[in-house]
């Protein structure tokens, strides 16, 4: 057989090219899943009561308290991705907001009063992180104990007495952080705190996806031994994650005080379960090494919208927990099949 008659080598079958959009969807499938769940849920609520869910006032009411959740959901992604958990942040929000409220009551400028509250949140984060890393306590047990300890300090120090300051509405801090937009007719009445919540989510996304701190958090959560071999200070990374959680909890507590114009000894108590639900519904798995800041922020929107949708649909508040559980389970099942476990 001559060279000219030899059969040409067959080229391998060309793989179909995936569009850039589909590549982006695949890379961000967990956050996209959370967005789909939110859109479908709001669509169902709109069909059940179009008058309520086509009214911008409904979403403005949700946006009033949603940023409070965002400030603790974002740092929780770092904690869970590092392979740990934090159950102390509700009490951290309570005690830091107590410091802020007491300082304002005693005549401090609100901006100055925010500084010790923020520092206290960071100190609590250092203490919790030290108990978990250097002392070697389980994060579940250590943070649960810290939650009871801080809440006990609040109860002993206040004996159940609240702090009210309606005059806060006249301050520059209230106008800057929880005021309403009035200059633009198409956004009139929109709560300013939603912008701060979105900015905090953006900061968390940059830290988690574009900064070495987020990369180290994910490596530590995936395999601490390998992280150590790579020269990563595992203990410092975990403590830094808890400090970030303390900062977020302090911001959430102070924001809650500004929104309500008073402080209660139970401030922060209602944050625990919705925050954990938002993180897991948003697509951050429980085994560490993986997380999605945007997905968890969307998860907080899902959890915050459920009760409004239930009431608008004509149901009573007694079924809220049932639908919370139903949405959480369906979301987790969807994430399970949409993104198989990998380390």
Buried (B, 14 or more C-beta within 10 A) or exposed (E): EEEEEEEEEEEEEEEEEEEEEEEEBEEBBBBBBBBBBBEEBBEEBBEBBEEBBEEEEBBBEBBBBBBBBBBBBBBBBBBBBBBBBBBBBBBBBBBBBBBBBBBBEEEBEBEEBBBBBBBBBBBBBBBBBBBBBEEEBEBEEBBBBBBEBBBEBBEEEBEEEEBEBEEBEEBEBBEBBBBBBEEEEEEEEBBBBBBBBBEBBBBBBEBBBEEEBBBBBBBBBBBBEEBBEEEBBBBEBBBBBBBBBBBBBBBBBBBBBBBBBBBBBBBBBBBBEBBBBBBBBBBBBEEBBBBBBBBBBBBBBBBBBBBBBBBBBEBEEEBBEEBBEEBBEBBBEBBEEEBEEEE
